[in-house]
Amino acid sequence: MADPKLKTAIYVAAGVRLCSVNGVVATVARRGDDEAGAVLLKLNRLGAGVTVLAQTRTPEGELVWTAGIGKEPVAEAEADAYIARQVKYDPDLWVVEIEDREGRHFFQGRIL
């Protein structure tokens, strides 16, 4: 039997709360499917560029994050254009914007 997965709405709420507890501002910029929508994290480094992380799973089922537009921060307009393309492809997508100079996100899953 497959492991039960946490509903996306609960997962996102918990991640936003963890950011808040750690003094980091996080907002839901786009709400996707409550049950099983994928998540993008827009890490705004406040003047040092933006990184976008895409949620995925390994073949073993582990939750991980991959760099959506590269590992180096880009201009916010470039990140927003990437996110807009992804939303067209997947209308169930969630987008969480996190403002942290260090690029921390506090969401479950390691970054590949």
CYANA upper distance limits for C-alpha pairs under 8 A (distance plus 0.5 A):
  6 LEU  CA     10 ILE  CA      7.40
  6 LEU  CA     11 TYR  CA      6.87
  7 LYS  CA     11 TYR  CA      6.75
  7 LYS  CA     34 ASP  CA      6.94
  7 LYS  CA     35 GLU  CA      5.22
  7 LYS  CA     36 ALA  CA      6.55
  8 THR  CA     12 VAL  CA      6.48
  8 THR  CA     33 ASP  CA      7.83
  8 THR  CA     34 ASP  CA      5.92
  8 THR  CA     35 GLU  CA      5.96
  8 THR  CA     36 ALA  CA      5.98
  8 THR  CA     37 GLY  CA      6.49
  8 THR  CA     38 ALA  CA      7.91
  9 ALA  CA     13 ALA  CA      6.66
  9 ALA  CA     33 ASP  CA      8.22
  9 ALA  CA     34 ASP  CA      5.25
  9 ALA  CA     35 GLU  CA      7.23
 10 ILE  CA     14 ALA  CA      6.63
 11 TYR  CA     15 GLY  CA      6.77
 12 VAL  CA     16 VAL  CA      6.61
 12 VAL  CA     96 VAL  CA      8.43
 13 ALA  CA     17 ARG  CA      6.62
 14 ALA  CA     18 LEU  CA      6.69
 15 GLY  CA     19 CYS  CA      6.80
 15 GLY  CA    106 PHE  CA      6.81
 15 GLY  CA    107 PHE  CA      5.43
 15 GLY  CA    108 GLN  CA      8.06
 16 VAL  CA     20 SER  CA      6.81
 16 VAL  CA     26 ALA  CA      6.06
 16 VAL  CA     27 THR  CA      7.40
 16 VAL  CA    107 PHE  CA      8.50
 17 ARG  CA     21 VAL  CA      6.66
 18 LEU  CA     22 ASN  CA      6.80
 18 LEU  CA    106 PHE  CA      6.67
 18 LEU  CA    107 PHE  CA      8.10
 19 CYS  CA     23 GLY  CA      6.87
 19 CYS  CA     24 VAL  CA      5.41
 19 CYS  CA     25 VAL  CA      6.95
 19 CYS  CA     26 ALA  CA      6.78
 19 CYS  CA    105 HIS  CA      7.31
 19 CYS  CA    106 PHE  CA      6.39
 20 SER  CA     24 VAL  CA      5.72
 20 SER  CA     25 VAL  CA      6.49
 20 SER  CA     26 ALA  CA      7.47
 24 VAL  CA     98 ILE  CA      7.71
 24 VAL  CA     99 GLU  CA      6.96
 24 VAL  CA    100 ASP  CA      6.66
 25 VAL  CA     98 ILE  CA      6.32
 25 VAL  CA     99 GLU  CA      5.92
 25 VAL  CA    100 ASP  CA      7.82
 26 ALA  CA     96 VAL  CA      7.23
 26 ALA  CA     97 GLU  CA      6.08
 26 ALA  CA     98 ILE  CA      4.79
 26 ALA  CA     99 GLU  CA      6.87
 27 THR  CA     96 VAL  CA      6.17
 27 THR  CA     97 GLU  CA      5.89
 27 THR  CA     98 ILE  CA      7.10
 28 VAL  CA     94 TRP  CA      8.09
 28 VAL  CA     95 VAL  CA      6.59
 28 VAL  CA     96 VAL  CA      4.99
 28 VAL  CA     97 GLU  CA      6.84
 29 ALA  CA     94 TRP  CA      8.23
 29 ALA  CA     95 VAL  CA      5.86
 29 ALA  CA     96 VAL  CA      5.91
 29 ALA  CA     97 GLU  CA      6.62
 30 ARG  CA     93 LEU  CA      8.11
 30 ARG  CA     94 TRP  CA      5.81
 30 ARG  CA     95 VAL  CA      5.34
 30 ARG  CA     96 VAL  CA      7.43
 31 ARG  CA     92 ASP  CA      8.43
 31 ARG  CA     93 LEU  CA      7.63
 31 ARG  CA     94 TRP  CA      5.42
 31 ARG  CA     95 VAL  CA      7.24
 32 GLY  CA     37 GLY  CA      6.12
 32 GLY  CA     38 ALA  CA      8.25
 32 GLY  CA     91 PRO  CA      7.43
 32 GLY  CA     92 ASP  CA      4.84
 32 GLY  CA     93 LEU  CA      5.14
 32 GLY  CA     94 TRP  CA      4.95
 32 GLY  CA     95 VAL  CA      8.34
 33 ASP  CA     37 GLY  CA      5.06
 33 ASP  CA     92 ASP  CA      5.22
 33 ASP  CA     93 LEU  CA      7.31
 33 ASP  CA     94 TRP  CA      7.94
 36 ALA  CA     92 ASP  CA      8.43
 37 GLY  CA     92 ASP  CA      5.46
 37 GLY  CA     93 LEU  CA      5.72
 37 GLY  CA     94 TRP  CA      6.90
 38 ALA  CA     55 GLN  CA      6.83
 38 ALA  CA     56 THR  CA      8.28
 38 ALA  CA     92 ASP  CA      7.45
 38 ALA  CA     93 LEU  CA      5.58
 38 ALA  CA     94 TRP  CA      6.60
 39 VAL  CA     54 ALA  CA      6.93
 39 VAL  CA     55 GLN  CA      5.96
 39 VAL  CA     93 LEU  CA      6.31
 39 VAL  CA     94 TRP  CA      5.14
 39 VAL  CA     95 VAL  CA      6.36
 39 VAL  CA     96 VAL  CA      7.95
 40 LEU  CA     52 VAL  CA      7.26
 40 LEU  CA     53 LEU  CA      6.14
 40 LEU  CA     54 ALA  CA      5.22
 40 LEU  CA     55 GLN  CA      6.65
 40 LEU  CA     83 ILE  CA      8.43
 40 LEU  CA     93 LEU  CA      7.82
 40 LEU  CA     94 TRP  CA      6.61
 40 LEU  CA     95 VAL  CA      5.33
 40 LEU  CA     96 VAL  CA      6.85
 41 LEU  CA     52 VAL  CA      6.07
 41 LEU  CA     53 LEU  CA      5.53
 41 LEU  CA     54 ALA  CA      7.07
 41 LEU  CA     95 VAL  CA      6.39
 41 LEU  CA     96 VAL  CA      5.47
 41 LEU  CA     97 GLU  CA      6.45
 41 LEU  CA     98 ILE  CA      7.63
 41 LEU  CA    105 HIS  CA      8.31
 42 LYS  CA     50 VAL  CA      7.26
 42 LYS  CA     51 THR  CA      6.49
 42 LYS  CA     52 VAL  CA      5.14
 42 LYS  CA     53 LEU  CA      7.13
 42 LYS  CA     79 ALA  CA      8.19
 42 LYS  CA     95 VAL  CA      7.53
 42 LYS  CA     96 VAL  CA      6.54
 42 LYS  CA     97 GLU  CA      5.09
 42 LYS  CA     98 ILE  CA      6.57
 43 LEU  CA     50 VAL  CA      5.98
 43 LEU  CA     51 THR  CA      5.55
 43 LEU  CA     52 VAL  CA      6.53
 43 LEU  CA     53 LEU  CA      8.23
 43 LEU  CA     97 GLU  CA      6.56
 43 LEU  CA     98 ILE  CA      5.46
 43 LEU  CA     99 GLU  CA      6.63
 43 LEU  CA    100 ASP  CA      7.50
 43 LEU  CA    103 GLY  CA      6.32
 43 LEU  CA    104 ARG  CA      8.09
 43 LEU  CA    105 HIS  CA      7.77
 44 ASN  CA     48 ALA  CA      8.39
 44 ASN  CA     49 GLY  CA      6.87
 44 ASN  CA     50 VAL  CA      5.07
 44 ASN  CA     51 THR  CA      7.18
 44 ASN  CA     76 GLU  CA      8.31
 44 ASN  CA     97 GLU  CA      7.48
 44 ASN  CA     98 ILE  CA      6.39
 44 ASN  CA     99 GLU  CA      5.28
 44 ASN  CA    100 ASP  CA      6.73
 44 ASN  CA    101 ARG  CA      7.83
 44 ASN  CA    103 GLY  CA      7.60
 45 ARG  CA     49 GLY  CA      6.04
 45 ARG  CA     50 VAL  CA      6.33
 45 ARG  CA     51 THR  CA      8.45
 45 ARG  CA     99 GLU  CA      6.50
 45 ARG  CA    100 ASP  CA      5.67
 45 ARG  CA    101 ARG  CA      4.69
 45 ARG  CA    102 GLU  CA      7.06
 45 ARG  CA    103 GLY  CA      6.36
 46 LEU  CA     50 VAL  CA      8.48
 46 LEU  CA     99 GLU  CA      7.05
 46 LEU  CA    100 ASP  CA      7.26
 46 LEU  CA    101 ARG  CA      6.28
 48 ALA  CA     73 PRO  CA      7.64
 48 ALA  CA    101 ARG  CA      7.85
 49 GLY  CA     73 PRO  CA      5.23
 49 GLY  CA     74 VAL  CA      5.51
 49 GLY  CA     75 ALA  CA      5.77
 49 GLY  CA     76 GLU  CA      6.95
 50 VAL  CA     73 PRO  CA      5.24
 50 VAL  CA     74 VAL  CA      5.69
 50 VAL  CA     75 ALA  CA      6.59
 50 VAL  CA     76 GLU  CA      6.16
 50 VAL  CA     79 ALA  CA      7.07
 51 THR  CA     67 ALA  CA      7.85
 51 THR  CA     68 GLY  CA      8.27
 51 THR  CA     69 ILE  CA      7.81
 51 THR  CA     70 GLY  CA      8.14
 51 THR  CA     71 LYS  CA      7.54
 51 THR  CA     72 GLU  CA      7.37
 51 THR  CA     73 PRO  CA      5.32
 51 THR  CA     74 VAL  CA      7.00
 51 THR  CA     79 ALA  CA      7.66
 51 THR  CA    103 GLY  CA      8.32
 52 VAL  CA     67 ALA  CA      6.51
 52 VAL  CA     68 GLY  CA      5.75
 52 VAL  CA     69 ILE  CA      6.90
 52 VAL  CA     79 ALA  CA      7.21
 53 LEU  CA     65 TRP  CA      6.24
 53 LEU  CA     66 THR  CA      5.90
 53 LEU  CA     67 ALA  CA      5.23
 53 LEU  CA     68 GLY  CA      5.73
 54 ALA  CA     65 TRP  CA      5.89
 54 ALA  CA     66 THR  CA      5.75
 54 ALA  CA     67 ALA  CA      6.81
 54 ALA  CA     68 GLY  CA      6.04
 55 GLN  CA     63 LEU  CA      7.68
 55 GLN  CA     64 VAL  CA      6.55
 55 GLN  CA     65 TRP  CA      5.25
 55 GLN  CA     66 THR  CA      7.15
 56 THR  CA     63 LEU  CA      6.52
 56 THR  CA     64 VAL  CA      6.03
 56 THR  CA     65 TRP  CA      6.51
 56 THR  CA     66 THR  CA      7.78
 57 ARG  CA     61 GLY  CA      5.78
 57 ARG  CA     62 GLU  CA      5.71
 57 ARG  CA     63 LEU  CA      5.09
 57 ARG  CA     64 VAL  CA      6.15
 58 THR  CA     62 GLU  CA      5.70
 58 THR  CA     63 LEU  CA      7.19
 58 THR  CA     64 VAL  CA      7.49
 62 GLU  CA    109 GLY  CA      8.19
 63 LEU  CA    108 GLN  CA      7.93
 63 LEU  CA    109 GLY  CA      5.68
 63 LEU  CA    110 ARG  CA      8.02
 64 VAL  CA    108 GLN  CA      8.41
 64 VAL  CA    109 GLY  CA      5.06
 64 VAL  CA    110 ARG  CA      5.58
 64 VAL  CA    111 ILE  CA      6.36
 64 VAL  CA    112 LEU  CA      7.30
 65 TRP  CA    109 GLY  CA      6.94
 65 TRP  CA    110 ARG  CA      6.59
 65 TRP  CA    111 ILE  CA      5.09
 65 TRP  CA    112 LEU  CA      6.53
 66 THR  CA    111 ILE  CA      6.40
 66 THR  CA    112 LEU  CA      5.92
 67 ALA  CA     71 LYS  CA      6.06
 67 ALA  CA    111 ILE  CA      8.33
 67 ALA  CA    112 LEU  CA      8.13
 69 ILE  CA     79 ALA  CA      7.98
 69 ILE  CA     82 TYR  CA      7.91
 74 VAL  CA     78 GLU  CA      6.98
 74 VAL  CA     79 ALA  CA      7.16
 75 ALA  CA     79 ALA  CA      7.02
 76 GLU  CA     80 ASP  CA      6.59
 77 ALA  CA     81 ALA  CA      6.66
 78 GLU  CA     82 TYR  CA      6.80
 79 ALA  CA     83 ILE  CA      6.73
 80 ASP  CA     84 ALA  CA      6.61
 81 ALA  CA     85 ARG  CA      6.84
 82 TYR  CA     86 GLN  CA      6.86
 83 ILE  CA     87 VAL  CA      6.69
 84 ALA  CA     88 LYS  CA      6.88
 85 ARG  CA     89 TYR  CA      6.94
 86 GLN  CA     90 ASP  CA      6.52
 86 GLN  CA     93 LEU  CA      8.38
 87 VAL  CA     91 PRO  CA      5.68
 87 VAL  CA     92 ASP  CA      8.10
 87 VAL  CA     93 LEU  CA      6.60
 98 ILE  CA    105 HIS  CA      7.25
 99 GLU  CA    103 GLY  CA      8.18
100 ASP  CA    104 ARG  CA      6.81
